[in-house]
Amino acid sequence: MSNSTSSSSLEKQLVLDADEDSYGGVTVNMEKPMDSKVFTSVLRTSLSYWRQQGKRGVWIKLPIHLANLVEPTVQEGFRYHHAEPDYLMLVYWIPKTSDTIPTNSSHRIGVCAFVLNDKREVLVVKERSGQFGGTDVWKLPTGVAEEGEDIWTAAIREVKEETGVDTEFVEVLAFRQSHRAFFRKSDLMFVCMLRPCSSDIQKQDSEIEAAQWMAAEDYAAQLFVREHEQFNYIAKICLTKSEKAYAGFSPIQALSSSGKINYLYFNHRDCDLSTDQNQ
């Protein structure tokens, strides 16, 4: 065996275990504890090897119990990409070309629930804290979708948590986008119409000061709603839905090209997907 072959074999043995991705990069999932100095040496060898192999982006996932490896990783040129409660992800771009590593997720998803009963009463709450804490504003139940949670299930859950009322999802009436709303993230909020399956209210004491059923027109007539353009628009959209044939977007389960189950939201009134139009 030649010296070059022997050197290459030894070098590969010192390379961090990594999974290759379909974009010419590798991902290292660190799991076992390692001394910082040893890690630095192995990381340098790994970067040299991956560079020779023509790799592009390098991702290193460091669980919280390996926080001692963050500093040496950064010192080798890695940058933060994103963090979750149990890990930090760092990235490194090898080629001397434009960095094409995708940025972290740019949005969070919020829901606003318009729950209307047969008496044309809307379910409203007063919040204990936040922007509306200590005010006399009655507002629609709102919240943020959890990781891996669909829009329609988030709306149902938020209403149940804040008011104790069981509901079924009807459709998305509208949505709005805002920017730099939460730790530099953009924010998408979906206004969802729900149908109540129960009427008794058991409010969430920790976050909700009060909850009640209110005539839809009285909700829209609040001074705060009328004076703030976005709230006024949302109120008008909700009232229009209750009075006229306003078509929103309903979810239908659909398989993606990879076989993953998704929900496609569409105007079911003007497009019937239950029949094959080609027949």
C-alpha positions, 0 to 999 in steps of 0.5 A, a space after each residue: 500500500 502506498 503512503 498516499 493510500 495509507 494516509 487517505 485511509 487513516 484520514 477517513 477513520 478520523 472523519 466525523 460520522 455524517 449523513 450525505 444529503 441530496 444537495 452535495 452536503 453532509 449532516 453530523 449528528 453529535 450524540 456522544 460526549 467529546 473533549 473540546 480539543 479532540 473534537 477540534 482536531 477531528 473537525 479540522 480533519 473532517 473539513 479537509 476530507 469533505 473539501 477533497 470529496 467536493 462536499 458543499 454545506 456542512 451541518 452539525 447538530 449539537 444537542 444541549 448536553 454537548 454545549 461545550 462543543 459550540 465554541 470550538 465549532 464556531 472557531 472553525 468557521 461555523 455559524 448558527 443556523 437555528 436552535 430548538 429547546 434540545 439542540 443547536 444547529 451550526 452550518 459551514 459552506 466549503 466552496 469558494 462560491 456563493 453560500 446557498 445554504 437555506 436560511 432558517 424558517 422565516 415564519 410562524 403560524 397564528 390562528 384567529 377563531 371566528 366561532 358563530 352560533 345559530 343565534 348569530 353570536 360570536 365567541 369572544 374573550 378578554 385577555 389578562 396580558 399582552 397587548 390587550 391586557 387590562 383593556 376593555 376590548 373583546 376579541 376573537 380567540 387567537 393563538 400560535 400553531 404548535 410544531 407539526 400542527 395543522 391550521 385547522 386543528 390549531 384553531 380548534 385547540 386554541 378555542 378549547 383551551 381559552 374558552 372550553 367550547 368544543 368546535 368543528 372547523 369550517 374554513 379559512 376566511 382570510 389570512 394576513 402576513 406581517 414582518 419582524 413580529 417575533 424575534 425577527 420572524 415574519 408572521 402568518 395569521 389565518 382567520 378561521 371560521 368554526 362551528 360550535 359543538 357546545 355552548 357552555 364556557 369554561 374560560 382559561 383562568 391563567 390567560 383569559 379574564 373573561 369570555 362570552 357569546 356576543 352579538 356579531 354586530 356588537 363585536 364589530 361595533 366596538 370602538 377599538 375594532 372600528 378605529 383599527 383598520 385590520 381589526 375592522 377588515 376582519 370583522 367585516 369579512 366575518 360578518 359578510 360570511 355570516 350574511 352572504 355566500 362568501 366562499 372561504 378555503 376548506 381543507 382536503 387531505 392530499 398526498 404530496 409527491 413524496 407520499 406525505 399527507 398534507 392538507 390543501 385549502 381550496 374554495 370548495 364552493 367553486 371547485 368540486 374536487 370530489 368528482 373527476 372533471 375529465 370523465 
